[in-house]
Every structure is written in C-alpha cells, then in structure tokens.
Amino acid sequence: TEPISVLWLKDKEILTESENIRMSYVDKVVTLQFAVIETANAGKYTCQIKNDAGVQESFATLSVLEPARIVEAAEPTRVTAGETCTLECTVVGSPELTTKWLKDGRPLKTDQKFKISFTNKVASLKILSCGKGDRGEYTFEVSNTVGKSSCTVSVDVIDRLTPPSFTRKLKDVSGI
C-alpha cells in the first residue's frame, strides 16, 4: 500500500544517487542503474521497501568481470649468446586468466630451453642459454571469458665478445 519508501544499500552501506548511480521507482518498479560499470561496483545489493505496514528486502549480488588486459608489456631485448633472457608482462583481468607465449607464431611450453611462469598477475618467459636460434618475435597472449590482449617483442642474440689476446708474447729486444 502506498506510500512506499525505497532504500538501496551496497554491502550494508546506504547508496545515494550520483553521476554514475540513478535510482527510480515508477509504476511499482524499483530500478538501480549505473551509467558506467566499474569493478568497484561489485558487491551485495539490498533493495529495502517500507510503508506503515512493514519492511521487505530483496538481495542481489553484482559481479563485475574485467577483461584480460596487458598493463605492462615486455621490452625488446638484446642478449649475449649463452646468457639467460627474461621477458615479463603484467596483466589485469577477472579470473580465470589463460596465458600463452609464442615464438614466431608457434606456441612455447616449459622445457629445457624455456621456463614459463604466471604468478601474481606477472607472466614470465625465461629463455635459457640463448643462441642465434632464439632470435625472433615473441608474442604473449592473455585471455579470459570477456577479453583478450597480446603484445609482441623482439629478441636479438649477439655474439659473445671475447677480450683481445696476444698470439705471441713480445720478446725483449736491445737496440743501439
């Protein structure tokens, strides 16, 4: 029975209208709208309606999925033959994130040459004991159910420099 008052709460905190949040009650329909949805909007929402006869509440949980995205890409790298090269990418996105490294378009896996890891949103590719065959374009891909992102970086392997050396030792010479 009218009049009815409507109160919205997010995680037990009272919500107020803002540039991003609009609330309405028209023709017995209560609505909460967001102009732009952000991960901060995720939470448990309560709609509380009240009149002189009592109070009723309805609950809903809003989950906001963030697309997979690279926020810090690997840098082009030049490494000396025989050394280890590490490529790293930092990502954001809602779980479950799937990552993949490729070299010249071919997928890589952890083996005696490559060590691949993904910890705390940092994907890492270690190329052990680099040789000329490790030169090329390396691509990192990250994806989830709502988005995909990739970056490509070049790795150059240069010859190991050796210090100069004498092929014959100098001899002492006397002169007039």
Solvent accessible surface area in square Angstrom, and as a share of the most:
residue,aa,sasa,rsa
1,T,138,0.80
2,E,100,0.45
3,P,108,0.68
4,I,49,0.25
5,S,61,0.40
6,V,48,0.28
7,L,60,0.30
8,W,31,0.11
9,L,25,0.13
10,K,44,0.18
11,D,73,0.38
12,K,180,0.76
13,E,125,0.56
14,I,112,0.57
15,L,29,0.14
16,T,99,0.58
17,E,102,0.46
18,S,68,0.44
19,E,179,0.80
20,N,36,0.19
21,I,23,0.11
22,R,143,0.52
23,M,46,0.20
24,S,32,0.21
25,Y,72,0.27
26,V,94,0.54
27,D,129,0.67
28,K,164,0.70
29,V,93,0.53
30,V,41,0.23
31,T,44,0.26
32,L,32,0.16
33,Q,83,0.37
34,F,49,0.21
35,A,80,0.62
36,V,92,0.53
37,I,89,0.45
38,E,92,0.41
39,T,76,0.44
40,A,78,0.60
41,N,16,0.08
42,A,38,0.30
43,G,16,0.16
44,K,99,0.42
45,Y,11,0.04
46,T,14,0.08
47,C,19,0.11
48,Q,32,0.14
49,I,61,0.31
50,K,95,0.40
51,N,36,0.18
52,D,152,0.79
53,A,98,0.76
54,G,37,0.36
55,V,76,0.44
56,Q,126,0.56
57,E,82,0.37
58,S,73,0.47
59,F,113,0.47
60,A,65,0.50
61,T,103,0.60
62,L,55,0.27
63,S,82,0.53
64,V,29,0.16
65,L,98,0.49
66,E,50,0.22
67,P,68,0.43
68,A,4,0.03
69,R,127,0.46
70,I,26,0.13
71,V,73,0.42
72,E,115,0.52
73,A,47,0.36
74,A,13,0.10
75,E,128,0.57
76,P,96,0.60
77,T,40,0.23
78,R,169,0.62
79,V,12,0.07
80,T,30,0.17
81,A,25,0.19
82,G,42,0.40
83,E,78,0.35
84,T,71,0.41
85,C,3,0.02
86,T,60,0.35
87,L,3,0.01
88,E,93,0.42
89,C,1,0.00
90,T,40,0.23
91,V,1,0.00
92,V,40,0.23
93,G,3,0.03
94,S,15,0.10
95,P,114,0.72
96,E,140,0.63
97,L,26,0.13
98,T,84,0.49
99,T,40,0.23
100,K,91,0.38
101,W,5,0.02
102,L,18,0.09
103,K,19,0.08
104,D,74,0.38
105,G,57,0.55
106,R,150,0.55
107,P,94,0.59
108,L,31,0.16
109,K,148,0.63
110,T,74,0.43
111,D,61,0.32
112,Q,175,0.78
113,K,61,0.26
114,F,21,0.09
115,K,86,0.36
116,I,53,0.27
117,S,58,0.37
118,F,75,0.31
119,T,87,0.51
120,N,134,0.69
121,K,80,0.34
122,V,47,0.27
123,A,1,0.01
124,S,14,0.09
125,L,0,0.00
126,K,88,0.37
127,I,0,0.00
128,L,51,0.26
129,S,73,0.47
130,C,3,0.02
131,G,26,0.25
132,K,93,0.39
133,G,66,0.63
134,D,10,0.05
135,R,103,0.38
136,G,20,0.19
137,E,83,0.37
138,Y,0,0.00
139,T,27,0.16
140,F,1,0.00
141,E,36,0.16
142,V,0,0.00
143,S,32,0.21
144,N,23,0.12
145,T,129,0.75
146,V,66,0.38
147,G,22,0.21
148,K,139,0.59
149,S,26,0.17
150,S,65,0.42
151,C,26,0.16
152,T,80,0.47
153,V,7,0.04
154,S,47,0.30
155,V,4,0.02
156,D,47,0.24
157,V,0,0.00
158,I,60,0.30
159,D,86,0.44
160,R,132,0.48
161,L,156,0.78
162,T,111,0.64
163,P,112,0.70
164,P,135,0.85
165,S,100,0.65
166,F,170,0.71
167,T,141,0.82
168,R,203,0.74
169,K,182,0.77
170,L,163,0.81
171,K,174,0.74
172,D,152,0.79
173,V,133,0.77
174,S,112,0.72
175,G,75,0.72
176,I,230,1.17
